Amino acid sequence: MSKTLDFSSNELGRDVTLVLVFEPHNDGSLYQSLFPVAWKVLTFSAAGASQASVRYTAEGAFFVPQTAGGDNVFSIDYKRIDIGGKCVMETDDEGMNFLNPAVEGNPNSMQCEINTSQPSSVGFGTLSGTRSTVEPLMFWNKVGVSNTVSLKFTPKLKVFAEHDYHEKQIIRGKIGSTVILEQDLDDLPSSSQWVVSIDSGTGEVTIERA
């Protein structure tokens, strides 16, 4: 089921930028070969009212990634994936990687086997609302040939008040600021409202359910 989160603010007093991230489980490879990607970056103005809405479709996909500027990642080919599915990435006669449609795999995870001509990167994301593109959430860098990435994904959203990130950016190291919202989207209704404010005592950004 898709989830829509509506954020609003009013007279914050200073501009606020929020970075929304689905941080993968720390299996020892986090920030080494496996990296989260900034899903959404939302801005709220110092004066007046601001609003932003995001939609999570819950439709997962592995994708063949391309990077721009070293940090931005986007999809050039993707295949829909569910828990229990497995994709295989191969290389065509022109040296381009592609994904085969998912087949039955490990019943407890989503998998992508790397059967390319050389070590290759792979991404995971969710389909956009129109299902025409993939919104990147995770990035594995140069997975070895014949290796398989395995993912048990829980849509636990983390929100940070940060100015130094942009959407689709590979996050190379732990974000330094404190998480201001951590929410499993499976626990939310299809639509929810959230209020962004600044604590008058501490000056810290807060997010509360409306």
PyMOL commands that set and color helices and strands:
alter all, ss='L'
color gray80, all
select helices_A, chain A and resi 185-187
alter helices_A, ss='H'
color red, helices_A
select strands_A, chain A and resi 3-10+16-22+34-36+38-44+49-56+60-68+72-81+85-91+97-99+103-104+110-115+120-127+134-143+148-151+156-161+181-184+191-198+205-209
alter strands_A, ss='S'
color yellow, strands_A
deselect
rebuild
show_as cartoon
